[in-house]
Amino acid sequence: MKVTFILQDKSECTVEAEPGWKLMEVAVDNAIPGIEGDCGGEAACATCHVYVAPEWTDATGERTNDEQAMLSSTFGVRENSRLCCQIETSDDLDGLSVEVVGS
């Protein structure tokens, strides 16, 4: 499956992802700027904050309680904000597009 990360400078980086990985792991593995994943995917740091493209918000699922709590104290949160460590890749998400918020 393919995922497109829209970087802070508005350039795009499309990468291949294996189903079953957390989107944060895909980003870190591909050295996507602005995605750090400091907490290792525990929804405890917001260093993987992204804006999910509107057409993908339903497909990526709802925020977990931990994710919602972390985002409630994060700068720049929008309705389509997600921690990409909480999004699991699947064939249903082939073509997913997210904008990297960064710090």
Backbone as JSON, one array per atom type, in Angstrom:
{
  "sequence": "MKVTFILQDKSECTVEAEPGWKLMEVAVDNAIPGIEGDCGGEAACATCHVYVAPEWTDATGERTNDEQAMLSSTFGVRENSRLCCQIETSDDLDGLSVEVVGS",
  "N": [[0.83, -1.18, 0.0], [0.32, 2.35, -0.46], [1.32, 5.43, 1.03], [0.95, 8.89, 1.38], [2.81, 11.51, 2.61], [2.42, 14.8, 3.42], [4.63, 17.28, 3.61], [5.99, 19.83, 5.84], [6.87, 21.91, 4.24], [5.13, 21.76, 2.2], [5.76, 19.98, 0.2], [5.54, 16.64, -1.16], [5.82, 13.3, -0.03], [5.74, 10.12, -1.01], [5.38, 6.86, 0.13], [5.95, 3.31, 0.38], [4.07, 0.99, 2.3], [3.74, -1.65, 4.6], [0.9, -3.61, 5.36], [-0.48, -3.6, 8.67], [1.42, -2.24, 10.12], [2.09, 0.51, 12.33], [1.3, 3.81, 11.42], [3.11, 5.76, 12.23], [5.45, 4.25, 12.57], [6.0, 3.59, 9.95], [6.53, 6.15, 8.94], [8.81, 6.93, 10.47], [10.6, 4.88, 9.75], [10.98, 5.58, 7.13], [12.23, 7.99, 7.33], [10.7, 10.41, 7.5], [10.49, 13.83, 7.64], [9.67, 15.66, 10.59], [8.17, 13.77, 11.88], [8.63, 12.13, 14.74], [8.1, 10.27, 16.84], [8.68, 9.9, 19.6], [7.69, 8.62, 21.92], [7.44, 6.01, 21.24], [5.1, 5.05, 20.18], [3.02, 5.07, 22.01], [1.0, 6.94, 22.32], [1.67, 9.16, 23.84], [3.11, 11.51, 23.46], [2.8, 13.2, 21.18], [4.55, 13.71, 19.07], [4.11, 12.77, 16.61], [2.05, 13.95, 15.33], [-0.45, 14.45, 12.97], [-2.43, 15.77, 10.23], [-5.18, 14.3, 8.96], [-6.18, 13.71, 5.66], [-9.31, 14.96, 4.55], [-10.97, 13.12, 3.12], [-10.18, 10.72, 4.14], [-10.73, 10.52, 6.83], [-12.85, 9.01, 8.02], [-12.1, 6.38, 7.34], [-9.74, 6.01, 8.76], [-10.53, 5.68, 11.33], [-11.76, 6.27, 14.73], [-10.44, 8.47, 17.25], [-8.52, 7.18, 19.96], [-9.09, 7.02, 23.55], [-6.73, 7.7, 24.97], [-5.3, 8.95, 22.95], [-6.98, 11.13, 22.38], [-6.79, 12.49, 24.82], [-4.07, 13.21, 24.81], [-3.95, 14.84, 22.54], [-5.57, 16.91, 23.39], [-3.97, 18.61, 24.78], [-2.22, 19.62, 22.97], [-0.65, 21.74, 20.59], [-2.18, 23.35, 17.8], [-4.29, 21.65, 17.1], [-6.78, 20.14, 15.12], [-10.03, 19.21, 13.81], [-9.48, 17.01, 12.21], [-7.14, 16.02, 13.25], [-4.74, 13.6, 14.17], [-2.79, 11.22, 16.01], [-0.27, 9.67, 14.46], [0.77, 7.3, 15.34], [-1.31, 5.87, 16.23], [-2.73, 4.95, 14.13], [-3.28, 2.19, 12.24], [-1.81, 0.65, 9.5], [-3.41, -0.61, 6.57], [-4.72, -2.54, 3.81], [-7.03, -1.25, 3.11], [-6.42, 1.38, 3.48], [-4.86, 2.15, 1.39], [-3.33, 4.6, -0.48], [-3.69, 6.61, 1.31], [-3.48, 9.91, 2.63], [-1.7, 12.2, 4.54], [-1.03, 15.17, 6.4], [1.92, 16.41, 7.72], [2.34, 17.74, 10.87], [4.4, 18.48, 12.63], [6.93, 20.08, 14.73]],
  "CA": [[0.0, 0.0, 0.0], [1.07, 3.61, -0.5], [0.9, 6.53, 1.9], [1.58, 10.16, 1.04], [3.02, 12.47, 3.68], [2.59, 16.18, 2.95], [5.59, 17.83, 4.55], [5.74, 21.2, 6.28], [7.11, 22.83, 3.12], [4.06, 21.39, 1.25], [6.18, 18.93, -0.73], [4.93, 15.36, -0.84], [6.68, 12.12, -0.01], [4.92, 8.91, -1.05], [6.17, 5.69, 0.51], [5.28, 2.01, 0.47], [3.87, 0.55, 3.68], [3.2, -2.99, 4.78], [-0.25, -3.65, 6.25], [-0.22, -4.03, 10.03], [2.36, -1.34, 10.78], [1.57, 1.8, 12.74], [1.72, 4.82, 10.45], [4.31, 6.4, 12.77], [6.59, 3.38, 12.27], [6.25, 3.77, 8.51], [7.16, 7.46, 8.78], [10.16, 6.9, 11.04], [11.39, 3.97, 8.92], [11.27, 6.27, 5.88], [12.84, 9.28, 7.69], [9.81, 11.52, 7.16], [10.76, 14.96, 8.53], [8.57, 16.12, 11.41], [7.59, 12.65, 12.62], [9.69, 11.62, 15.6], [7.67, 9.07, 17.56], [9.5, 9.8, 20.81], [7.14, 7.71, 22.96], [7.42, 4.65, 20.72], [3.77, 4.63, 19.75], [2.13, 4.92, 23.17], [0.08, 8.09, 22.36], [2.06, 9.91, 25.03], [4.03, 12.63, 23.21], [2.33, 14.03, 20.06], [5.59, 14.01, 18.07], [3.69, 12.16, 15.34], [0.78, 14.62, 15.04], [-0.73, 14.68, 11.55], [-3.79, 16.07, 9.81], [-5.63, 13.3, 8.0], [-6.96, 14.29, 4.57], [-10.74, 14.8, 4.86], [-11.57, 11.92, 2.53], [-9.67, 9.54, 4.85], [-10.99, 10.55, 8.29], [-13.68, 7.87, 8.43], [-11.36, 5.14, 7.14], [-8.67, 5.86, 9.76], [-11.15, 5.36, 12.62], [-11.9, 7.29, 15.75], [-9.35, 8.62, 18.21], [-8.62, 6.45, 21.23], [-9.16, 7.92, 24.71], [-5.38, 8.2, 25.23], [-4.96, 9.87, 21.86], [-7.77, 12.34, 22.61], [-6.2, 13.18, 25.97], [-2.8, 13.8, 24.39], [-4.24, 15.93, 21.6], [-6.23, 18.02, 24.09], [-2.94, 19.52, 25.29], [-1.28, 19.79, 21.87], [-0.85, 22.94, 19.77], [-2.56, 23.19, 16.4], [-5.22, 20.53, 16.9], [-7.95, 20.35, 14.28], [-10.95, 18.08, 13.86], [-8.86, 15.88, 11.52], [-5.86, 15.69, 13.87], [-4.51, 12.26, 14.69], [-1.42, 10.78, 16.27], [-0.17, 8.58, 13.48], [1.1, 6.04, 16.02], [-2.57, 5.21, 16.55], [-3.34, 4.53, 12.88], [-2.66, 0.97, 11.72], [-1.92, 0.55, 8.05], [-4.13, -1.76, 6.02], [-4.99, -2.37, 2.39], [-8.13, -0.29, 3.0], [-5.86, 2.72, 3.54], [-3.99, 2.37, 0.24], [-3.54, 5.93, -1.03], [-3.87, 7.54, 2.42], [-2.7, 11.14, 2.6], [-1.68, 12.93, 5.8], [-0.15, 16.33, 6.46], [2.76, 16.38, 8.9], [2.26, 18.99, 11.62], [5.75, 18.78, 13.1], [7.01, 20.92, 15.94]],
  "C": [[0.87, 1.24, 0.0], [0.44, 4.63, 0.42], [1.65, 7.77, 1.46], [1.61, 11.05, 2.27], [3.23, 13.83, 3.03], [3.43, 16.87, 4.01], [5.29, 19.29, 4.86], [5.98, 22.22, 5.17], [6.14, 22.6, 1.96], [4.52, 20.44, 0.15], [5.58, 17.62, -0.27], [5.96, 14.25, -0.92], [5.76, 10.9, 0.06], [5.8, 7.71, -0.81], [5.3, 4.44, 0.47], [5.18, 1.62, 1.94], [3.28, -0.85, 3.67], [1.97, -2.9, 5.68], [0.14, -4.17, 7.64], [0.78, -3.18, 10.79], [1.59, -0.12, 11.29], [2.12, 2.84, 11.76], [2.97, 5.55, 10.93], [5.55, 5.57, 12.46], [6.98, 3.5, 10.81], [7.0, 5.08, 8.28], [8.59, 7.47, 9.28], [11.08, 6.04, 10.19], [11.8, 4.64, 7.6], [11.83, 7.68, 6.09], [12.01, 10.47, 7.24], [10.08, 12.66, 8.14], [9.51, 15.39, 9.29], [7.85, 15.03, 12.17], [8.72, 12.0, 13.42], [9.31, 10.34, 16.34], [8.44, 8.84, 18.84], [9.0, 8.79, 21.83], [7.04, 6.27, 22.47], [6.04, 4.14, 20.36], [2.76, 4.47, 20.86], [1.12, 6.06, 23.31], [0.38, 8.98, 23.56], [2.96, 11.11, 24.74], [3.6, 13.59, 22.11], [3.42, 14.42, 19.07], [5.31, 13.31, 16.74], [2.32, 12.71, 14.92], [0.67, 14.88, 13.53], [-2.17, 15.16, 11.38], [-4.15, 15.07, 8.73], [-6.45, 14.02, 6.92], [-8.43, 13.99, 4.8], [-11.37, 13.52, 4.3], [-11.12, 10.63, 3.22], [-10.04, 9.51, 6.33], [-11.84, 9.39, 8.76], [-12.88, 6.56, 8.38], [-10.28, 4.92, 8.21], [-9.23, 5.61, 11.16], [-11.19, 6.53, 13.57], [-10.67, 7.33, 16.64], [-9.6, 7.74, 19.44], [-8.72, 7.46, 22.37], [-7.79, 8.52, 25.02], [-4.96, 9.22, 24.19], [-5.7, 11.2, 22.05], [-7.18, 13.16, 23.75], [-4.9, 13.87, 25.58], [-3.05, 15.0, 23.47], [-4.88, 17.13, 22.29], [-5.22, 19.02, 24.65], [-1.87, 19.81, 24.24], [-1.65, 21.02, 21.05], [-1.3, 22.56, 18.36], [-3.53, 22.08, 16.1], [-6.41, 20.98, 16.07], [-8.86, 19.12, 14.41], [-10.34, 16.82, 13.22], [-7.48, 15.53, 12.06], [-5.86, 14.26, 14.37], [-3.05, 12.13, 15.1], [-1.23, 9.58, 15.37], [0.33, 7.27, 14.08], [-0.16, 5.25, 16.36], [-3.34, 4.78, 15.3], [-2.58, 3.32, 12.36], [-2.89, 0.89, 10.22], [-2.66, -0.73, 7.65], [-4.36, -1.49, 4.54], [-6.12, -1.38, 2.15], [-7.63, 1.15, 3.0], [-4.88, 3.0, 2.41], [-4.33, 3.71, -0.4], [-3.75, 7.0, 0.03], [-2.95, 8.75, 2.27], [-2.84, 11.84, 3.95], [-0.7, 14.09, 5.71], [0.6, 16.3, 7.77], [2.68, 17.75, 9.59], [3.64, 19.41, 12.07], [5.74, 19.67, 14.31], [7.53, 22.29, 15.61]]
}
